[in-house]
Structures are given as structure tokens and as C-alpha cells.
């Protein structure tokens, strides 16, 4: 299995839904068992809600802030962040070129 950012970015924005009226700002790249990998590239505003699984964000491009449970973290390319399942988080003040790999894994509710 493999995925390339250049191919995935062509698929964003994705489907328009009630949750994503401007089109989905992500695309699934890989899946195996409980693990899935997505490329996430929101434009202007990040309106995501907490997820059922633990996740890692690998910052590919861009700079900004990631708020995790109310705590602000500056980010830049090459950084990685862990967000436990069901924890509020969002990206703010991010540059137009922002894109991150997101890895979800494990059981719903996260690992203990």
C-alpha cells in the first residue's frame, strides 16, 4: 500500500455533506484493520469534532496552532501531535498551504 500527497490533494475538497457544507477537507489514503490514514487539508476554518479513535497528526506543510483540550500548540512541518479519542481539538490560524497526515487506530473510545 502507498499514497502520495500530490494525488490526494487533487481529491480535496471531497463530498459535500451536512457536516462538511464546503466539501470534506480530507481524503482516506490507506486502511488496514482498525488503522486508517487520511490527508487533512481544511481551508480557512477547521470545524472538525472529536473522533471515536485515538489519532496522530503529522504536519506535512503549513504553520499555525493546534488546540487540544483548550491548550494551544504552535505547529510547523515535521511535527507530530497525539489526540486521544473524544478530546476536543481543532486547527486555528493556519496558513493556506496547511496539510497533515492523520492516523486513526485502535478501538472506539481509544486505548487505555
N, C-alpha and C positions, 0 to 999 in steps of 0.2 A: 504494500500500500504506500502511496505517496500523494502529496498535494503541493501545489505551488501558489504562492501569494498572487502572482500575476494572473493566473487563471481564475482564482477565487474572487478577486476584486471585480472582475467583469460580471459577476453574478449578484453584486450588491449595488443598489437595494434589491431585495427579493420581493416575495409576495406581499401585497397589501392586505393587512388583516385589521381587526378591531384593535388589537394590542399594538400594531405597527401601522398606523394610517399613512406613513410616508414610505412604507415598504420595509421589510425585515433588514436590519443593519448587520446581518450575519449570514454565513453560509456554512453548512456542515462540510468538513473536509474528509474526515475519517471516522469510522466507528468499528469497535471490536468489544464484544461483551458489554460491560457496564460503562466502558470508556468511549467518549466521543470528543472529537477535536473540531473546533469551529474557528473561522476567522471572523472577528468582530470589528466593524468599522462604521460606527454611528456618525452622522453628520449633524452638526450644530448642538444637539441635545441628546443626552443618554436617558432614556425613560425606562430602562430595564427594572424588573422587580426581582426579589430574591429567588434563588433556584433551589430545587429539591436535592441536588447533589453538591458535594464539595467541588471546588474549582480552582484552577490556576490560571492566571493571566500572564502571558509572556508578551511584553511590549515589543512590537516589531518596529513601528515607526511612530513618530509624533511625541509630543510633550503635553503635560497637563497635570491634573490632580485626580487621584482615585480616593473616594471617600468610602471607608469601610467602617460600619458601625459608628458613624459620626466622627471618625478620626481621618484627617486629611494626610495624604501621602503624595508628594511630588513624584512624577514618573517621567522617564525618558527611555529611548530604545535600549534594549539589553536587560531591563529589569523584569523581575517576576514577583507576583503577588499571590498569596493564598487567601481565598474567601471561603469560610465554612458554609455549609448548606444553611439556608434560611436566614442568612445575615444580610441586612440592608447594605447595598453598595451601589455606587454609580460613578461615572467619569464626569468631571467638570473642567471647564476652562481648557479644553484640549484643542490642539492645533488641527488644521484642516486635513493633514496627512495622517491622522491617528488611525492605527490598525493594531490589533492584538490577537495573538493566538489564545484560544480559551480551551482548556482541557477539563472536562467533567468526568468524574469516575465515582464508583462505589455505590452503596445502597442509598435509596431515598432517605433523607434525614442526615446523611453524612456518616463518616466513620467516627467511632468513639475513641 
